[in-house]
Amino acid sequence: MPGYRKHLQGGVVAFALGYIAISHYSQVSRTIPGFLLLLASTLFGSLFPDLDVTSKIQRIFYRGTVGAFLFLVVTMQHYALLFLSLLALFIGLLRHRTLLHDIFFVTLFPCVICYSVSSFVRDFHLVVLLGLFFIFGAWSHLFLDFGVFRRKKKRKKA
């Protein structure tokens, strides 16, 4: 099973392939902040399936969640606060390699989030792109866990 560095490298490859593919069909941001935002979404997606295990990404996620909680309390965004609370609790209760390693979940979860925030944002196109690149990163994680490294283990056993 690869460590987080391999998953980040897989996320960079997924970002590059996704960016090349999507840029032919859609208006992808060609500015540096937009480029970095899509890259960050892909890298977070590439680490997302391991949020249910004690790791560096889990610590970063929960620290970011605390910061987001404070921001949402100050700005009195109660629905977003409720959603974030339920998400953090839900992820904390999961066992490793259950729901977060399911390809249907990592595909549908960003779609549900995009649909949920569609009425709150002006640039829905950016939200869809962020969700799509998150999916690319999550797929790269699953491919590295169940595809490439699983095959290497089987070859060594034979």
Phi and psi in radians as a Rosetta constraint file:
Dihedral C 1 N 2 CA 2 C 2 CIRCULARHARMONIC -1.294 0.35
Dihedral N 2 CA 2 C 2 N 3 CIRCULARHARMONIC 2.701 0.35
Dihedral C 2 N 3 CA 3 C 3 CIRCULARHARMONIC -1.469 0.35
Dihedral N 3 CA 3 C 3 N 4 CIRCULARHARMONIC -3.078 0.35
Dihedral C 3 N 4 CA 4 C 4 CIRCULARHARMONIC -1.161 0.35
Dihedral N 4 CA 4 C 4 N 5 CIRCULARHARMONIC -0.486 0.35
Dihedral C 4 N 5 CA 5 C 5 CIRCULARHARMONIC -1.152 0.35
Dihedral N 5 CA 5 C 5 N 6 CIRCULARHARMONIC -0.723 0.35
Dihedral C 5 N 6 CA 6 C 6 CIRCULARHARMONIC -1.133 0.35
Dihedral N 6 CA 6 C 6 N 7 CIRCULARHARMONIC -0.652 0.35
Dihedral C 6 N 7 CA 7 C 7 CIRCULARHARMONIC -1.178 0.35
Dihedral N 7 CA 7 C 7 N 8 CIRCULARHARMONIC -0.644 0.35
Dihedral C 7 N 8 CA 8 C 8 CIRCULARHARMONIC -1.157 0.35
Dihedral N 8 CA 8 C 8 N 9 CIRCULARHARMONIC -0.704 0.35
Dihedral C 8 N 9 CA 9 C 9 CIRCULARHARMONIC -1.105 0.35
Dihedral N 9 CA 9 C 9 N 10 CIRCULARHARMONIC -0.738 0.35
Dihedral C 9 N 10 CA 10 C 10 CIRCULARHARMONIC -1.090 0.35
Dihedral N 10 CA 10 C 10 N 11 CIRCULARHARMONIC -0.625 0.35
Dihedral C 10 N 11 CA 11 C 11 CIRCULARHARMONIC -1.144 0.35
Dihedral N 11 CA 11 C 11 N 12 CIRCULARHARMONIC -0.664 0.35
Dihedral C 11 N 12 CA 12 C 12 CIRCULARHARMONIC -1.135 0.35
Dihedral N 12 CA 12 C 12 N 13 CIRCULARHARMONIC -0.735 0.35
Dihedral C 12 N 13 CA 13 C 13 CIRCULARHARMONIC -1.124 0.35
Dihedral N 13 CA 13 C 13 N 14 CIRCULARHARMONIC -0.759 0.35
Dihedral C 13 N 14 CA 14 C 14 CIRCULARHARMONIC -1.087 0.35
Dihedral N 14 CA 14 C 14 N 15 CIRCULARHARMONIC -0.684 0.35
Dihedral C 14 N 15 CA 15 C 15 CIRCULARHARMONIC -1.095 0.35
Dihedral N 15 CA 15 C 15 N 16 CIRCULARHARMONIC -0.816 0.35
Dihedral C 15 N 16 CA 16 C 16 CIRCULARHARMONIC -1.072 0.35
Dihedral N 16 CA 16 C 16 N 17 CIRCULARHARMONIC -0.819 0.35
Dihedral C 16 N 17 CA 17 C 17 CIRCULARHARMONIC -1.135 0.35
Dihedral N 17 CA 17 C 17 N 18 CIRCULARHARMONIC -0.750 0.35
Dihedral C 17 N 18 CA 18 C 18 CIRCULARHARMONIC -1.141 0.35
Dihedral N 18 CA 18 C 18 N 19 CIRCULARHARMONIC -0.705 0.35
Dihedral C 18 N 19 CA 19 C 19 CIRCULARHARMONIC -1.129 0.35
Dihedral N 19 CA 19 C 19 N 20 CIRCULARHARMONIC -0.744 0.35
Dihedral C 19 N 20 CA 20 C 20 CIRCULARHARMONIC -1.117 0.35
Dihedral N 20 CA 20 C 20 N 21 CIRCULARHARMONIC -0.779 0.35
Dihedral C 20 N 21 CA 21 C 21 CIRCULARHARMONIC -1.177 0.35
Dihedral N 21 CA 21 C 21 N 22 CIRCULARHARMONIC -0.793 0.35
Dihedral C 21 N 22 CA 22 C 22 CIRCULARHARMONIC -1.255 0.35
Dihedral N 22 CA 22 C 22 N 23 CIRCULARHARMONIC -0.583 0.35
Dihedral C 22 N 23 CA 23 C 23 CIRCULARHARMONIC -1.132 0.35
Dihedral N 23 CA 23 C 23 N 24 CIRCULARHARMONIC -0.346 0.35
Dihedral C 23 N 24 CA 24 C 24 CIRCULARHARMONIC -1.375 0.35
Dihedral N 24 CA 24 C 24 N 25 CIRCULARHARMONIC -0.412 0.35
Dihedral C 24 N 25 CA 25 C 25 CIRCULARHARMONIC -1.974 0.35
Dihedral N 25 CA 25 C 25 N 26 CIRCULARHARMONIC -0.243 0.35
Dihedral C 25 N 26 CA 26 C 26 CIRCULARHARMONIC -2.479 0.35
Dihedral N 26 CA 26 C 26 N 27 CIRCULARHARMONIC 2.840 0.35
Dihedral C 26 N 27 CA 27 C 27 CIRCULARHARMONIC -1.445 0.35
Dihedral N 27 CA 27 C 27 N 28 CIRCULARHARMONIC 1.592 0.35
Dihedral C 27 N 28 CA 28 C 28 CIRCULARHARMONIC -1.538 0.35
Dihedral N 28 CA 28 C 28 N 29 CIRCULARHARMONIC 2.444 0.35
Dihedral C 28 N 29 CA 29 C 29 CIRCULARHARMONIC -1.020 0.35
Dihedral N 29 CA 29 C 29 N 30 CIRCULARHARMONIC 2.235 0.35
Dihedral C 29 N 30 CA 30 C 30 CIRCULARHARMONIC -1.833 0.35
Dihedral N 30 CA 30 C 30 N 31 CIRCULARHARMONIC 0.161 0.35
Dihedral C 30 N 31 CA 31 C 31 CIRCULARHARMONIC -1.510 0.35
Dihedral N 31 CA 31 C 31 N 32 CIRCULARHARMONIC 2.756 0.35
Dihedral C 31 N 32 CA 32 C 32 CIRCULARHARMONIC -1.115 0.35
Dihedral N 32 CA 32 C 32 N 33 CIRCULARHARMONIC -0.780 0.35
Dihedral C 32 N 33 CA 33 C 33 CIRCULARHARMONIC -1.087 0.35
Dihedral N 33 CA 33 C 33 N 34 CIRCULARHARMONIC -0.698 0.35
Dihedral C 33 N 34 CA 34 C 34 CIRCULARHARMONIC -1.147 0.35
Dihedral N 34 CA 34 C 34 N 35 CIRCULARHARMONIC -0.707 0.35
Dihedral C 34 N 35 CA 35 C 35 CIRCULARHARMONIC -1.075 0.35
Dihedral N 35 CA 35 C 35 N 36 CIRCULARHARMONIC -0.805 0.35
Dihedral C 35 N 36 CA 36 C 36 CIRCULARHARMONIC -1.181 0.35
Dihedral N 36 CA 36 C 36 N 37 CIRCULARHARMONIC -0.596 0.35
Dihedral C 36 N 37 CA 37 C 37 CIRCULARHARMONIC -1.143 0.35
Dihedral N 37 CA 37 C 37 N 38 CIRCULARHARMONIC -0.749 0.35
Dihedral C 37 N 38 CA 38 C 38 CIRCULARHARMONIC -1.169 0.35
Dihedral N 38 CA 38 C 38 N 39 CIRCULARHARMONIC -0.675 0.35
Dihedral C 38 N 39 CA 39 C 39 CIRCULARHARMONIC -1.109 0.35
Dihedral N 39 CA 39 C 39 N 40 CIRCULARHARMONIC -0.751 0.35
Dihedral C 39 N 40 CA 40 C 40 CIRCULARHARMONIC -1.097 0.35
Dihedral N 40 CA 40 C 40 N 41 CIRCULARHARMONIC -0.689 0.35
Dihedral C 40 N 41 CA 41 C 41 CIRCULARHARMONIC -1.098 0.35
Dihedral N 41 CA 41 C 41 N 42 CIRCULARHARMONIC -0.725 0.35
Dihedral C 41 N 42 CA 42 C 42 CIRCULARHARMONIC -1.167 0.35
Dihedral N 42 CA 42 C 42 N 43 CIRCULARHARMONIC -0.743 0.35
Dihedral C 42 N 43 CA 43 C 43 CIRCULARHARMONIC -1.157 0.35
Dihedral N 43 CA 43 C 43 N 44 CIRCULARHARMONIC -0.674 0.35
Dihedral C 43 N 44 CA 44 C 44 CIRCULARHARMONIC -1.128 0.35
Dihedral N 44 CA 44 C 44 N 45 CIRCULARHARMONIC -0.710 0.35
Dihedral C 44 N 45 CA 45 C 45 CIRCULARHARMONIC -1.092 0.35
Dihedral N 45 CA 45 C 45 N 46 CIRCULARHARMONIC -0.614 0.35
Dihedral C 45 N 46 CA 46 C 46 CIRCULARHARMONIC -1.239 0.35
Dihedral N 46 CA 46 C 46 N 47 CIRCULARHARMONIC -0.339 0.35
Dihedral C 46 N 47 CA 47 C 47 CIRCULARHARMONIC -1.819 0.35
Dihedral N 47 CA 47 C 47 N 48 CIRCULARHARMONIC -0.237 0.35
Dihedral C 47 N 48 CA 48 C 48 CIRCULARHARMONIC -0.954 0.35
Dihedral N 48 CA 48 C 48 N 49 CIRCULARHARMONIC -0.781 0.35
Dihedral C 48 N 49 CA 49 C 49 CIRCULARHARMONIC -1.075 0.35
Dihedral N 49 CA 49 C 49 N 50 CIRCULARHARMONIC -0.280 0.35
Dihedral C 49 N 50 CA 50 C 50 CIRCULARHARMONIC -1.720 0.35
Dihedral N 50 CA 50 C 50 N 51 CIRCULARHARMONIC 0.293 0.35
Dihedral C 50 N 51 CA 51 C 51 CIRCULARHARMONIC -1.203 0.35
Dihedral N 51 CA 51 C 51 N 52 CIRCULARHARMONIC -0.333 0.35
Dihedral C 51 N 52 CA 52 C 52 CIRCULARHARMONIC -1.534 0.35
Dihedral N 52 CA 52 C 52 N 53 CIRCULARHARMONIC 0.106 0.35
Dihedral C 52 N 53 CA 53 C 53 CIRCULARHARMONIC -2.150 0.35
Dihedral N 53 CA 53 C 53 N 54 CIRCULARHARMONIC 2.538 0.35
Dihedral C 53 N 54 CA 54 C 54 CIRCULARHARMONIC -1.103 0.35
Dihedral N 54 CA 54 C 54 N 55 CIRCULARHARMONIC 1.987 0.35
Dihedral C 54 N 55 CA 55 C 55 CIRCULARHARMONIC -2.740 0.35
Dihedral N 55 CA 55 C 55 N 56 CIRCULARHARMONIC 3.105 0.35
Dihedral C 55 N 56 CA 56 C 56 CIRCULARHARMONIC -1.108 0.35
Dihedral N 56 CA 56 C 56 N 57 CIRCULARHARMONIC -0.724 0.35
Dihedral C 56 N 57 CA 57 C 57 CIRCULARHARMONIC -1.170 0.35
Dihedral N 57 CA 57 C 57 N 58 CIRCULARHARMONIC -0.572 0.35
Dihedral C 57 N 58 CA 58 C 58 CIRCULARHARMONIC -1.173 0.35
Dihedral N 58 CA 58 C 58 N 59 CIRCULARHARMONIC -0.729 0.35
Dihedral C 58 N 59 CA 59 C 59 CIRCULARHARMONIC -1.102 0.35
Dihedral N 59 CA 59 C 59 N 60 CIRCULARHARMONIC -0.735 0.35
Dihedral C 59 N 60 CA 60 C 60 CIRCULARHARMONIC -1.111 0.35
Dihedral N 60 CA 60 C 60 N 61 CIRCULARHARMONIC -0.740 0.35
Dihedral C 60 N 61 CA 61 C 61 CIRCULARHARMONIC -1.052 0.35
Dihedral N 61 CA 61 C 61 N 62 CIRCULARHARMONIC -0.836 0.35
Dihedral C 61 N 62 CA 62 C 62 CIRCULARHARMONIC -1.242 0.35
Dihedral N 62 CA 62 C 62 N 63 CIRCULARHARMONIC -0.560 0.35
Dihedral C 62 N 63 CA 63 C 63 CIRCULARHARMONIC -1.157 0.35
Dihedral N 63 CA 63 C 63 N 64 CIRCULARHARMONIC -0.741 0.35
Dihedral C 63 N 64 CA 64 C 64 CIRCULARHARMONIC -1.121 0.35
Dihedral N 64 CA 64 C 64 N 65 CIRCULARHARMONIC -0.605 0.35
Dihedral C 64 N 65 CA 65 C 65 CIRCULARHARMONIC -1.146 0.35
Dihedral N 65 CA 65 C 65 N 66 CIRCULARHARMONIC -0.702 0.35
Dihedral C 65 N 66 CA 66 C 66 CIRCULARHARMONIC -1.096 0.35
Dihedral N 66 CA 66 C 66 N 67 CIRCULARHARMONIC -0.763 0.35
Dihedral C 66 N 67 CA 67 C 67 CIRCULARHARMONIC -1.081 0.35
Dihedral N 67 CA 67 C 67 N 68 CIRCULARHARMONIC -0.721 0.35
Dihedral C 67 N 68 CA 68 C 68 CIRCULARHARMONIC -1.161 0.35
Dihedral N 68 CA 68 C 68 N 69 CIRCULARHARMONIC -0.672 0.35
Dihedral C 68 N 69 CA 69 C 69 CIRCULARHARMONIC -0.995 0.35
Dihedral N 69 CA 69 C 69 N 70 CIRCULARHARMONIC -0.859 0.35
Dihedral C 69 N 70 CA 70 C 70 CIRCULARHARMONIC -1.055 0.35
Dihedral N 70 CA 70 C 70 N 71 CIRCULARHARMONIC -0.763 0.35
Dihedral C 70 N 71 CA 71 C 71 CIRCULARHARMONIC -1.085 0.35
Dihedral N 71 CA 71 C 71 N 72 CIRCULARHARMONIC -0.769 0.35
Dihedral C 71 N 72 CA 72 C 72 CIRCULARHARMONIC -1.212 0.35
Dihedral N 72 CA 72 C 72 N 73 CIRCULARHARMONIC -0.566 0.35
Dihedral C 72 N 73 CA 73 C 73 CIRCULARHARMONIC -1.200 0.35
Dihedral N 73 CA 73 C 73 N 74 CIRCULARHARMONIC -0.781 0.35
Dihedral C 73 N 74 CA 74 C 74 CIRCULARHARMONIC -1.122 0.35
Dihedral N 74 CA 74 C 74 N 75 CIRCULARHARMONIC -0.709 0.35
Dihedral C 74 N 75 CA 75 C 75 CIRCULARHARMONIC -1.532 0.35
Dihedral N 75 CA 75 C 75 N 76 CIRCULARHARMONIC 0.040 0.35
Dihedral C 75 N 76 CA 76 C 76 CIRCULARHARMONIC 0.926 0.35
Dihedral N 76 CA 76 C 76 N 77 CIRCULARHARMONIC 0.856 0.35
Dihedral C 76 N 77 CA 77 C 77 CIRCULARHARMONIC -1.764 0.35
Dihedral N 77 CA 77 C 77 N 78 CIRCULARHARMONIC 1.483 0.35
Dihedral C 77 N 78 CA 78 C 78 CIRCULARHARMONIC -1.211 0.35
Dihedral N 78 CA 78 C 78 N 79 CIRCULARHARMONIC -0.667 0.35
Dihedral C 78 N 79 CA 79 C 79 CIRCULARHARMONIC -1.163 0.35
Dihedral N 79 CA 79 C 79 N 80 CIRCULARHARMONIC -0.736 0.35
Dihedral C 79 N 80 CA 80 C 80 CIRCULARHARMONIC -1.150 0.35
Dihedral N 80 CA 80 C 80 N 81 CIRCULARHARMONIC -0.657 0.35
Dihedral C 80 N 81 CA 81 C 81 CIRCULARHARMONIC -1.110 0.35
Dihedral N 81 CA 81 C 81 N 82 CIRCULARHARMONIC -0.745 0.35
Dihedral C 81 N 82 CA 82 C 82 CIRCULARHARMONIC -1.098 0.35
Dihedral N 82 CA 82 C 82 N 83 CIRCULARHARMONIC -0.780 0.35
Dihedral C 82 N 83 CA 83 C 83 CIRCULARHARMONIC -1.095 0.35
Dihedral N 83 CA 83 C 83 N 84 CIRCULARHARMONIC -0.799 0.35
Dihedral C 83 N 84 CA 84 C 84 CIRCULARHARMONIC -1.131 0.35
Dihedral N 84 CA 84 C 84 N 85 CIRCULARHARMONIC -0.656 0.35
Dihedral C 84 N 85 CA 85 C 85 CIRCULARHARMONIC -1.103 0.35
Dihedral N 85 CA 85 C 85 N 86 CIRCULARHARMONIC -0.803 0.35
Dihedral C 85 N 86 CA 86 C 86 CIRCULARHARMONIC -1.131 0.35
Dihedral N 86 CA 86 C 86 N 87 CIRCULARHARMONIC -0.676 0.35
Dihedral C 86 N 87 CA 87 C 87 CIRCULARHARMONIC -1.116 0.35
Dihedral N 87 CA 87 C 87 N 88 CIRCULARHARMONIC -0.804 0.35
Dihedral C 87 N 88 CA 88 C 88 CIRCULARHARMONIC -1.121 0.35
Dihedral N 88 CA 88 C 88 N 89 CIRCULARHARMONIC -0.710 0.35
Dihedral C 88 N 89 CA 89 C 89 CIRCULARHARMONIC -1.148 0.35
Dihedral N 89 CA 89 C 89 N 90 CIRCULARHARMONIC -0.755 0.35
Dihedral C 89 N 90 CA 90 C 90 CIRCULARHARMONIC -1.065 0.35
Dihedral N 90 CA 90 C 90 N 91 CIRCULARHARMONIC -0.816 0.35
Dihedral C 90 N 91 CA 91 C 91 CIRCULARHARMONIC -1.164 0.35
Dihedral N 91 CA 91 C 91 N 92 CIRCULARHARMONIC -0.617 0.35
Dihedral C 91 N 92 CA 92 C 92 CIRCULARHARMONIC -1.172 0.35
Dihedral N 92 CA 92 C 92 N 93 CIRCULARHARMONIC -0.424 0.35
Dihedral C 92 N 93 CA 93 C 93 CIRCULARHARMONIC -1.569 0.35
Dihedral N 93 CA 93 C 93 N 94 CIRCULARHARMONIC -0.172 0.35
Dihedral C 93 N 94 CA 94 C 94 CIRCULARHARMONIC -1.381 0.35
Dihedral N 94 CA 94 C 94 N 95 CIRCULARHARMONIC 2.622 0.35
Dihedral C 94 N 95 CA 95 C 95 CIRCULARHARMONIC -1.605 0.35
Dihedral N 95 CA 95 C 95 N 96 CIRCULARHARMONIC 2.784 0.35
Dihedral C 95 N 96 CA 96 C 96 CIRCULARHARMONIC -1.208 0.35
Dihedral N 96 CA 96 C 96 N 97 CIRCULARHARMONIC 2.508 0.35
Dihedral C 96 N 97 CA 97 C 97 CIRCULARHARMONIC 1.088 0.35
Dihedral N 97 CA 97 C 97 N 98 CIRCULARHARMONIC 0.585 0.35
Dihedral C 97 N 98 CA 98 C 98 CIRCULARHARMONIC -1.853 0.35
Dihedral N 98 CA 98 C 98 N 99 CIRCULARHARMONIC -1.847 0.35
Dihedral C 98 N 99 CA 99 C 99 CIRCULARHARMONIC -1.221 0.35
Dihedral N 99 CA 99 C 99 N 100 CIRCULARHARMONIC -0.659 0.35
Dihedral C 99 N 100 CA 100 C 100 CIRCULARHARMONIC -1.263 0.35
Dihedral N 100 CA 100 C 100 N 101 CIRCULARHARMONIC -0.211 0.35
Dihedral C 100 N 101 CA 101 C 101 CIRCULARHARMONIC -1.819 0.35
Dihedral N 101 CA 101 C 101 N 102 CIRCULARHARMONIC 0.311 0.35
Dihedral C 101 N 102 CA 102 C 102 CIRCULARHARMONIC -1.703 0.35
Dihedral N 102 CA 102 C 102 N 103 CIRCULARHARMONIC 2.184 0.35
Dihedral C 102 N 103 CA 103 C 103 CIRCULARHARMONIC -1.103 0.35
Dihedral N 103 CA 103 C 103 N 104 CIRCULARHARMONIC -0.564 0.35
Dihedral C 103 N 104 CA 104 C 104 CIRCULARHARMONIC -1.202 0.35
Dihedral N 104 CA 104 C 104 N 105 CIRCULARHARMONIC -0.691 0.35
Dihedral C 104 N 105 CA 105 C 105 CIRCULARHARMONIC -1.162 0.35
Dihedral N 105 CA 105 C 105 N 106 CIRCULARHARMONIC -0.823 0.35
Dihedral C 105 N 106 CA 106 C 106 CIRCULARHARMONIC -1.234 0.35
Dihedral N 106 CA 106 C 106 N 107 CIRCULARHARMONIC -0.224 0.35
Dihedral C 106 N 107 CA 107 C 107 CIRCULARHARMONIC -1.584 0.35
Dihedral N 107 CA 107 C 107 N 108 CIRCULARHARMONIC -0.782 0.35
Dihedral C 107 N 108 CA 108 C 108 CIRCULARHARMONIC -1.359 0.35
Dihedral N 108 CA 108 C 108 N 109 CIRCULARHARMONIC -0.542 0.35
Dihedral C 108 N 109 CA 109 C 109 CIRCULARHARMONIC -1.003 0.35
Dihedral N 109 CA 109 C 109 N 110 CIRCULARHARMONIC -0.884 0.35
Dihedral C 109 N 110 CA 110 C 110 CIRCULARHARMONIC -1.135 0.35
Dihedral N 110 CA 110 C 110 N 111 CIRCULARHARMONIC -0.552 0.35
Dihedral C 110 N 111 CA 111 C 111 CIRCULARHARMONIC -1.129 0.35
Dihedral N 111 CA 111 C 111 N 112 CIRCULARHARMONIC -0.731 0.35
Dihedral C 111 N 112 CA 112 C 112 CIRCULARHARMONIC -1.140 0.35
Dihedral N 112 CA 112 C 112 N 113 CIRCULARHARMONIC -0.712 0.35
Dihedral C 112 N 113 CA 113 C 113 CIRCULARHARMONIC -1.101 0.35
Dihedral N 113 CA 113 C 113 N 114 CIRCULARHARMONIC -0.796 0.35
Dihedral C 113 N 114 CA 114 C 114 CIRCULARHARMONIC -1.044 0.35
Dihedral N 114 CA 114 C 114 N 115 CIRCULARHARMONIC -0.759 0.35
Dihedral C 114 N 115 CA 115 C 115 CIRCULARHARMONIC -1.142 0.35
Dihedral N 115 CA 115 C 115 N 116 CIRCULARHARMONIC -0.672 0.35
Dihedral C 115 N 116 CA 116 C 116 CIRCULARHARMONIC -1.154 0.35
Dihedral N 116 CA 116 C 116 N 117 CIRCULARHARMONIC -0.655 0.35
Dihedral C 116 N 117 CA 117 C 117 CIRCULARHARMONIC -1.615 0.35
Dihedral N 117 CA 117 C 117 N 118 CIRCULARHARMONIC 0.021 0.35
Dihedral C 117 N 118 CA 118 C 118 CIRCULARHARMONIC -1.066 0.35
Dihedral N 118 CA 118 C 118 N 119 CIRCULARHARMONIC -0.542 0.35
Dihedral C 118 N 119 CA 119 C 119 CIRCULARHARMONIC -1.476 0.35
Dihedral N 119 CA 119 C 119 N 120 CIRCULARHARMONIC -0.152 0.35
Dihedral C 119 N 120 CA 120 C 120 CIRCULARHARMONIC -1.756 0.35
Dihedral N 120 CA 120 C 120 N 121 CIRCULARHARMONIC -0.274 0.35
Dihedral C 120 N 121 CA 121 C 121 CIRCULARHARMONIC -1.976 0.35
Dihedral N 121 CA 121 C 121 N 122 CIRCULARHARMONIC 2.680 0.35
Dihedral C 121 N 122 CA 122 C 122 CIRCULARHARMONIC -1.509 0.35
Dihedral N 122 CA 122 C 122 N 123 CIRCULARHARMONIC -0.701 0.35
Dihedral C 122 N 123 CA 123 C 123 CIRCULARHARMONIC -1.743 0.35
Dihedral N 123 CA 123 C 123 N 124 CIRCULARHARMONIC 1.363 0.35
Dihedral C 123 N 124 CA 124 C 124 CIRCULARHARMONIC -1.145 0.35
Dihedral N 124 CA 124 C 124 N 125 CIRCULARHARMONIC -0.514 0.35
Dihedral C 124 N 125 CA 125 C 125 CIRCULARHARMONIC -1.039 0.35
Dihedral N 125 CA 125 C 125 N 126 CIRCULARHARMONIC -0.731 0.35
Dihedral C 125 N 126 CA 126 C 126 CIRCULARHARMONIC -1.144 0.35
Dihedral N 126 CA 126 C 126 N 127 CIRCULARHARMONIC -0.694 0.35
Dihedral C 126 N 127 CA 127 C 127 CIRCULARHARMONIC -1.086 0.35
Dihedral N 127 CA 127 C 127 N 128 CIRCULARHARMONIC -0.735 0.35
Dihedral C 127 N 128 CA 128 C 128 CIRCULARHARMONIC -1.127 0.35
Dihedral N 128 CA 128 C 128 N 129 CIRCULARHARMONIC -0.742 0.35
Dihedral C 128 N 129 CA 129 C 129 CIRCULARHARMONIC -1.111 0.35
Dihedral N 129 CA 129 C 129 N 130 CIRCULARHARMONIC -0.717 0.35
Dihedral C 129 N 130 CA 130 C 130 CIRCULARHARMONIC -1.079 0.35
Dihedral N 130 CA 130 C 130 N 131 CIRCULARHARMONIC -0.750 0.35
Dihedral C 130 N 131 CA 131 C 131 CIRCULARHARMONIC -1.119 0.35
Dihedral N 131 CA 131 C 131 N 132 CIRCULARHARMONIC -0.708 0.35
Dihedral C 131 N 132 CA 132 C 132 CIRCULARHARMONIC -1.146 0.35
Dihedral N 132 CA 132 C 132 N 133 CIRCULARHARMONIC -0.758 0.35
Dihedral C 132 N 133 CA 133 C 133 CIRCULARHARMONIC -1.225 0.35
Dihedral N 133 CA 133 C 133 N 134 CIRCULARHARMONIC -0.537 0.35
Dihedral C 133 N 134 CA 134 C 134 CIRCULARHARMONIC -1.063 0.35
Dihedral N 134 CA 134 C 134 N 135 CIRCULARHARMONIC -0.763 0.35
Dihedral C 134 N 135 CA 135 C 135 CIRCULARHARMONIC -1.083 0.35
Dihedral N 135 CA 135 C 135 N 136 CIRCULARHARMONIC -0.735 0.35
Dihedral C 135 N 136 CA 136 C 136 CIRCULARHARMONIC -1.006 0.35
Dihedral N 136 CA 136 C 136 N 137 CIRCULARHARMONIC -0.771 0.35
Dihedral C 136 N 137 CA 137 C 137 CIRCULARHARMONIC -1.140 0.35
Dihedral N 137 CA 137 C 137 N 138 CIRCULARHARMONIC -0.735 0.35
Dihedral C 137 N 138 CA 138 C 138 CIRCULARHARMONIC -1.144 0.35
Dihedral N 138 CA 138 C 138 N 139 CIRCULARHARMONIC -0.683 0.35
Dihedral C 138 N 139 CA 139 C 139 CIRCULARHARMONIC -1.111 0.35
Dihedral N 139 CA 139 C 139 N 140 CIRCULARHARMONIC -0.669 0.35
Dihedral C 139 N 140 CA 140 C 140 CIRCULARHARMONIC -1.109 0.35
Dihedral N 140 CA 140 C 140 N 141 CIRCULARHARMONIC -0.654 0.35
Dihedral C 140 N 141 CA 141 C 141 CIRCULARHARMONIC -1.076 0.35
Dihedral N 141 CA 141 C 141 N 142 CIRCULARHARMONIC -0.845 0.35
Dihedral C 141 N 142 CA 142 C 142 CIRCULARHARMONIC -1.139 0.35
Dihedral N 142 CA 142 C 142 N 143 CIRCULARHARMONIC -0.646 0.35
Dihedral C 142 N 143 CA 143 C 143 CIRCULARHARMONIC -1.117 0.35
Dihedral N 143 CA 143 C 143 N 144 CIRCULARHARMONIC -0.738 0.35
Dihedral C 143 N 144 CA 144 C 144 CIRCULARHARMONIC -1.182 0.35
Dihedral N 144 CA 144 C 144 N 145 CIRCULARHARMONIC -0.664 0.35
Dihedral C 144 N 145 CA 145 C 145 CIRCULARHARMONIC -1.263 0.35
Dihedral N 145 CA 145 C 145 N 146 CIRCULARHARMONIC -0.799 0.35
Dihedral C 145 N 146 CA 146 C 146 CIRCULARHARMONIC -1.812 0.35
Dihedral N 146 CA 146 C 146 N 147 CIRCULARHARMONIC -0.262 0.35
Dihedral C 146 N 147 CA 147 C 147 CIRCULARHARMONIC -1.770 0.35
Dihedral N 147 CA 147 C 147 N 148 CIRCULARHARMONIC -1.356 0.35
Dihedral C 147 N 148 CA 148 C 148 CIRCULARHARMONIC -1.108 0.35
Dihedral N 148 CA 148 C 148 N 149 CIRCULARHARMONIC -0.955 0.35
Dihedral C 148 N 149 CA 149 C 149 CIRCULARHARMONIC -1.324 0.35
Dihedral N 149 CA 149 C 149 N 150 CIRCULARHARMONIC -0.453 0.35
Dihedral C 149 N 150 CA 150 C 150 CIRCULARHARMONIC -1.182 0.35
Dihedral N 150 CA 150 C 150 N 151 CIRCULARHARMONIC -0.689 0.35
Dihedral C 150 N 151 CA 151 C 151 CIRCULARHARMONIC -1.150 0.35
Dihedral N 151 CA 151 C 151 N 152 CIRCULARHARMONIC -0.683 0.35
Dihedral C 151 N 152 CA 152 C 152 CIRCULARHARMONIC -1.108 0.35
Dihedral N 152 CA 152 C 152 N 153 CIRCULARHARMONIC -0.677 0.35
Dihedral C 152 N 153 CA 153 C 153 CIRCULARHARMONIC -1.125 0.35
Dihedral N 153 CA 153 C 153 N 154 CIRCULARHARMONIC -0.718 0.35
Dihedral C 153 N 154 CA 154 C 154 CIRCULARHARMONIC -1.142 0.35
Dihedral N 154 CA 154 C 154 N 155 CIRCULARHARMONIC -0.663 0.35
Dihedral C 154 N 155 CA 155 C 155 CIRCULARHARMONIC -1.142 0.35
Dihedral N 155 CA 155 C 155 N 156 CIRCULARHARMONIC -0.681 0.35
Dihedral C 155 N 156 CA 156 C 156 CIRCULARHARMONIC -1.183 0.35
Dihedral N 156 CA 156 C 156 N 157 CIRCULARHARMONIC -0.597 0.35
Dihedral C 156 N 157 CA 157 C 157 CIRCULARHARMONIC -1.242 0.35
Dihedral N 157 CA 157 C 157 N 158 CIRCULARHARMONIC -0.550 0.35
